[in-house]
Amino acid sequence: MLYVLLLFISALLAASSLSSAVAQEPSPAPAGKSAQAGQVSEIKLGYLRAYAPQLALSVLDVPPRDEGVAGAKVGVGDNNTTGTFLGQKFTLDVSEVRPDADVVPAFNDMISKGVLYVLADVSATQLLSIADVAREKGVLIFNVGATDDRLREEECRANIFHTAPTRTMLADGLAQYLIWKQWRRWVLVYGSHEPDKQFAEALRRAATRFGGEIVAEKEFTDTGTARRTDTGVVQIQRQMPVFTQGFPDHDVMLVADESEVFGTYVPFRTWIPRPVAGTAGLIPSAWHPASEQWGGTQIQNRFAKANGRRMLSKDMAAWTAARIIGEAATRTRSADPEKLAAFIRADDFSIAAFKGQKLTFRKWNWQLRQPIFLGDGRSVISTSPQEGFLHQFSELDTLGIDQPETQCVLK
């Protein structure tokens, strides 16, 4: 009896060892493809960045040196966690240019190194300068930084996927919350630079779309001062109430100051006590560093461990782009951009990004559908789309330009 029992135990141990060995082997290559033992397929991602040190009215708002890049690196690391078992290795090549520079040489240099997937953190003009070249060379671009609606509308491209939200998506997310709160009368103050005016226009559109009323507007002209150094606390305390004096009765003051010239000085300094929202006060964004819902704690902790800070919106856009590439490569067992693009464009494609639901692309302009976070400097106040804003296909399409409104003709 003891002999039989020993034989049985030996058989179980042998079977367990065999199962462990099989479980640690990479998945077999798809039928019709030859795969050698230990063969690794390298998938090269590039991060093309337009960068220069930026000032902010508060030192707490100065962007981190590695904003965006840090998110991409964490995404590539996550890809390699799975890729190791499938014979895939993901790498990231980072290239920086000045914000006003020609990005074509840097882009071509990336491609010469074998990069076929580029995360673009550049201006709309710079992005368009490489879009057609990328298409000719079979390169996929993921826009992780530019919020310009024209990149998804009259200047849209079939080979550019957008993981950064648009200004209209951000404005609509904010407007929905204000309407949900029954704060319908708005005053709009905006900066004199072009990005400020574009966000102001997105806020006007949102007011028309959701039933808000902009009862007055005023432009804050940038006089070219040295911001923090030229403006003392006493001056701010005296000047901002005067600037916001004389408006008709309103519920909220909207601020459009992407250029960081005056917006941070508005909250708590208005002539009459009112909430402030827009680029200051209650701010719409693609991600919030305090978000912990829907598994957000996991990505926040992983990111903080790797980078020593919390995750910002551009980090999340870059992480999402890297994970989209990784998911497509994993599912297709391929490094071919055509196969990955076909997978991403498929009807059933989605990506999980710690935002409460799976995210999908709008097929008419390849903009990623995503919720918009509304928060102050310390916490998430709400997330849009808000309750009651319905849509026949996806409530996420209540944010930004919907398909019946689009001017995009993909080329």
C-alpha positions, 0 to 999 in steps of 0.5 A: 500500500505504501509503495502504491502511495509513493508511486502516486505522489511521484506521478503528481510531482512529475505532472506538476513540474511539467505543468509549471514548465509549460506555463512559463513558456511563451505562447506559440506563434500564430499558425503559418509563422515560423518561430525560433526558440528564444526569438524576441520581436522588438517593438520600438516606440518613439516619444517626440516632444516639443519642450522648453521650460515653462513659467507658471503663476504658481511654482506648484503649477510648473510642469514636471521636466518629464511630464508625458515621457514618464507616463510613456515609460510606465506604459512601456514597462507595463507592455513588457510585463506581458510581452516577456511571455510572448517574445515581444520587447517594447522600447522607447526612444525620446527626442526633444525639440524646441516648441518653435522648431522644425520637427521633421528632422527629429522625426526622420531620425526616429524612423531611421532607428526603426521606430514605427509608433510615435507618441507626439507631444508637439503643437498642432502645426508641428504634428501636421508637418509630419503627418503625411510623411508618417503615412507614406512611411507606414508610421502610426502617430498617437497625439498625446499633447495637442488639444486643438479641435482642428486636428480632429476636424478640418485637418484630421488624418487617418494615421493619427490616433488622439489620446489627448482630449480636445478643448471642446471635450474639456469645455463640454465636461465642465459645462455639463457639471455647471448645468447639472448644478443649475449654475446657468449664468456665466461671465467669461474672462479670457487671455489675449493669446491664441490658445486662450481664445480657442478655449474661450470659443469652446466654452461659448460653444458649450454654453450654446449646446447645453443651455448656459448663458454667457452674460458678459465677456472681457479680455485680459491683455498680456502686457509682457510682465515677468509674471510672479516677479513683477506682480506682488501680492498687494498689487494682485489683491488690488487689481483683480477685483477692479478687473472683475468689477462691473459684470452683471449678476452671474453664477460662475466666472469662467476663465480661459487662460491656457497661457498662464498669464492671469487665471491663477489670480482670479479665485477669491479675488473677484469683485463679487463672491462667485465660483471660478471655473475653466483653467483656474478654480474648477478645472476640467482635465483628462486625469487628476493626480488625486483620482483613486476610483476605478482602480486608479490607486493602482496606476497612481502608486505604480507611477509614483514609485517609478517617478516620485510624483503623481500622475498628470493628464499628459502622463495618462494620455501617453500611458494610454497610447503606449498601452494601446500599442501594447494591447494591439501587439499582444493580441495580434502577436505582431509588430506590423503597424498595418496589423496593429492599426487594423486591430485598433480600428476594429469595431470591438477594440477598447482599452481600460484606462482606470476611468470607470469604463472601457474607452473606444475610438471615434471612427470618424476622426480617431479621437479616444472617447473618455470621461473628463475629470473636474477637480481643484488642486486637491481632489476630484469634484466630479466626472463628466458626462453628467447624469441626464446627458443622454446619447443614442450611441455613447454618453461619452459622445456628449463631450466634444464634436459629435459625428453629425457635426464633424467636418472631418474627412480622413485622408 
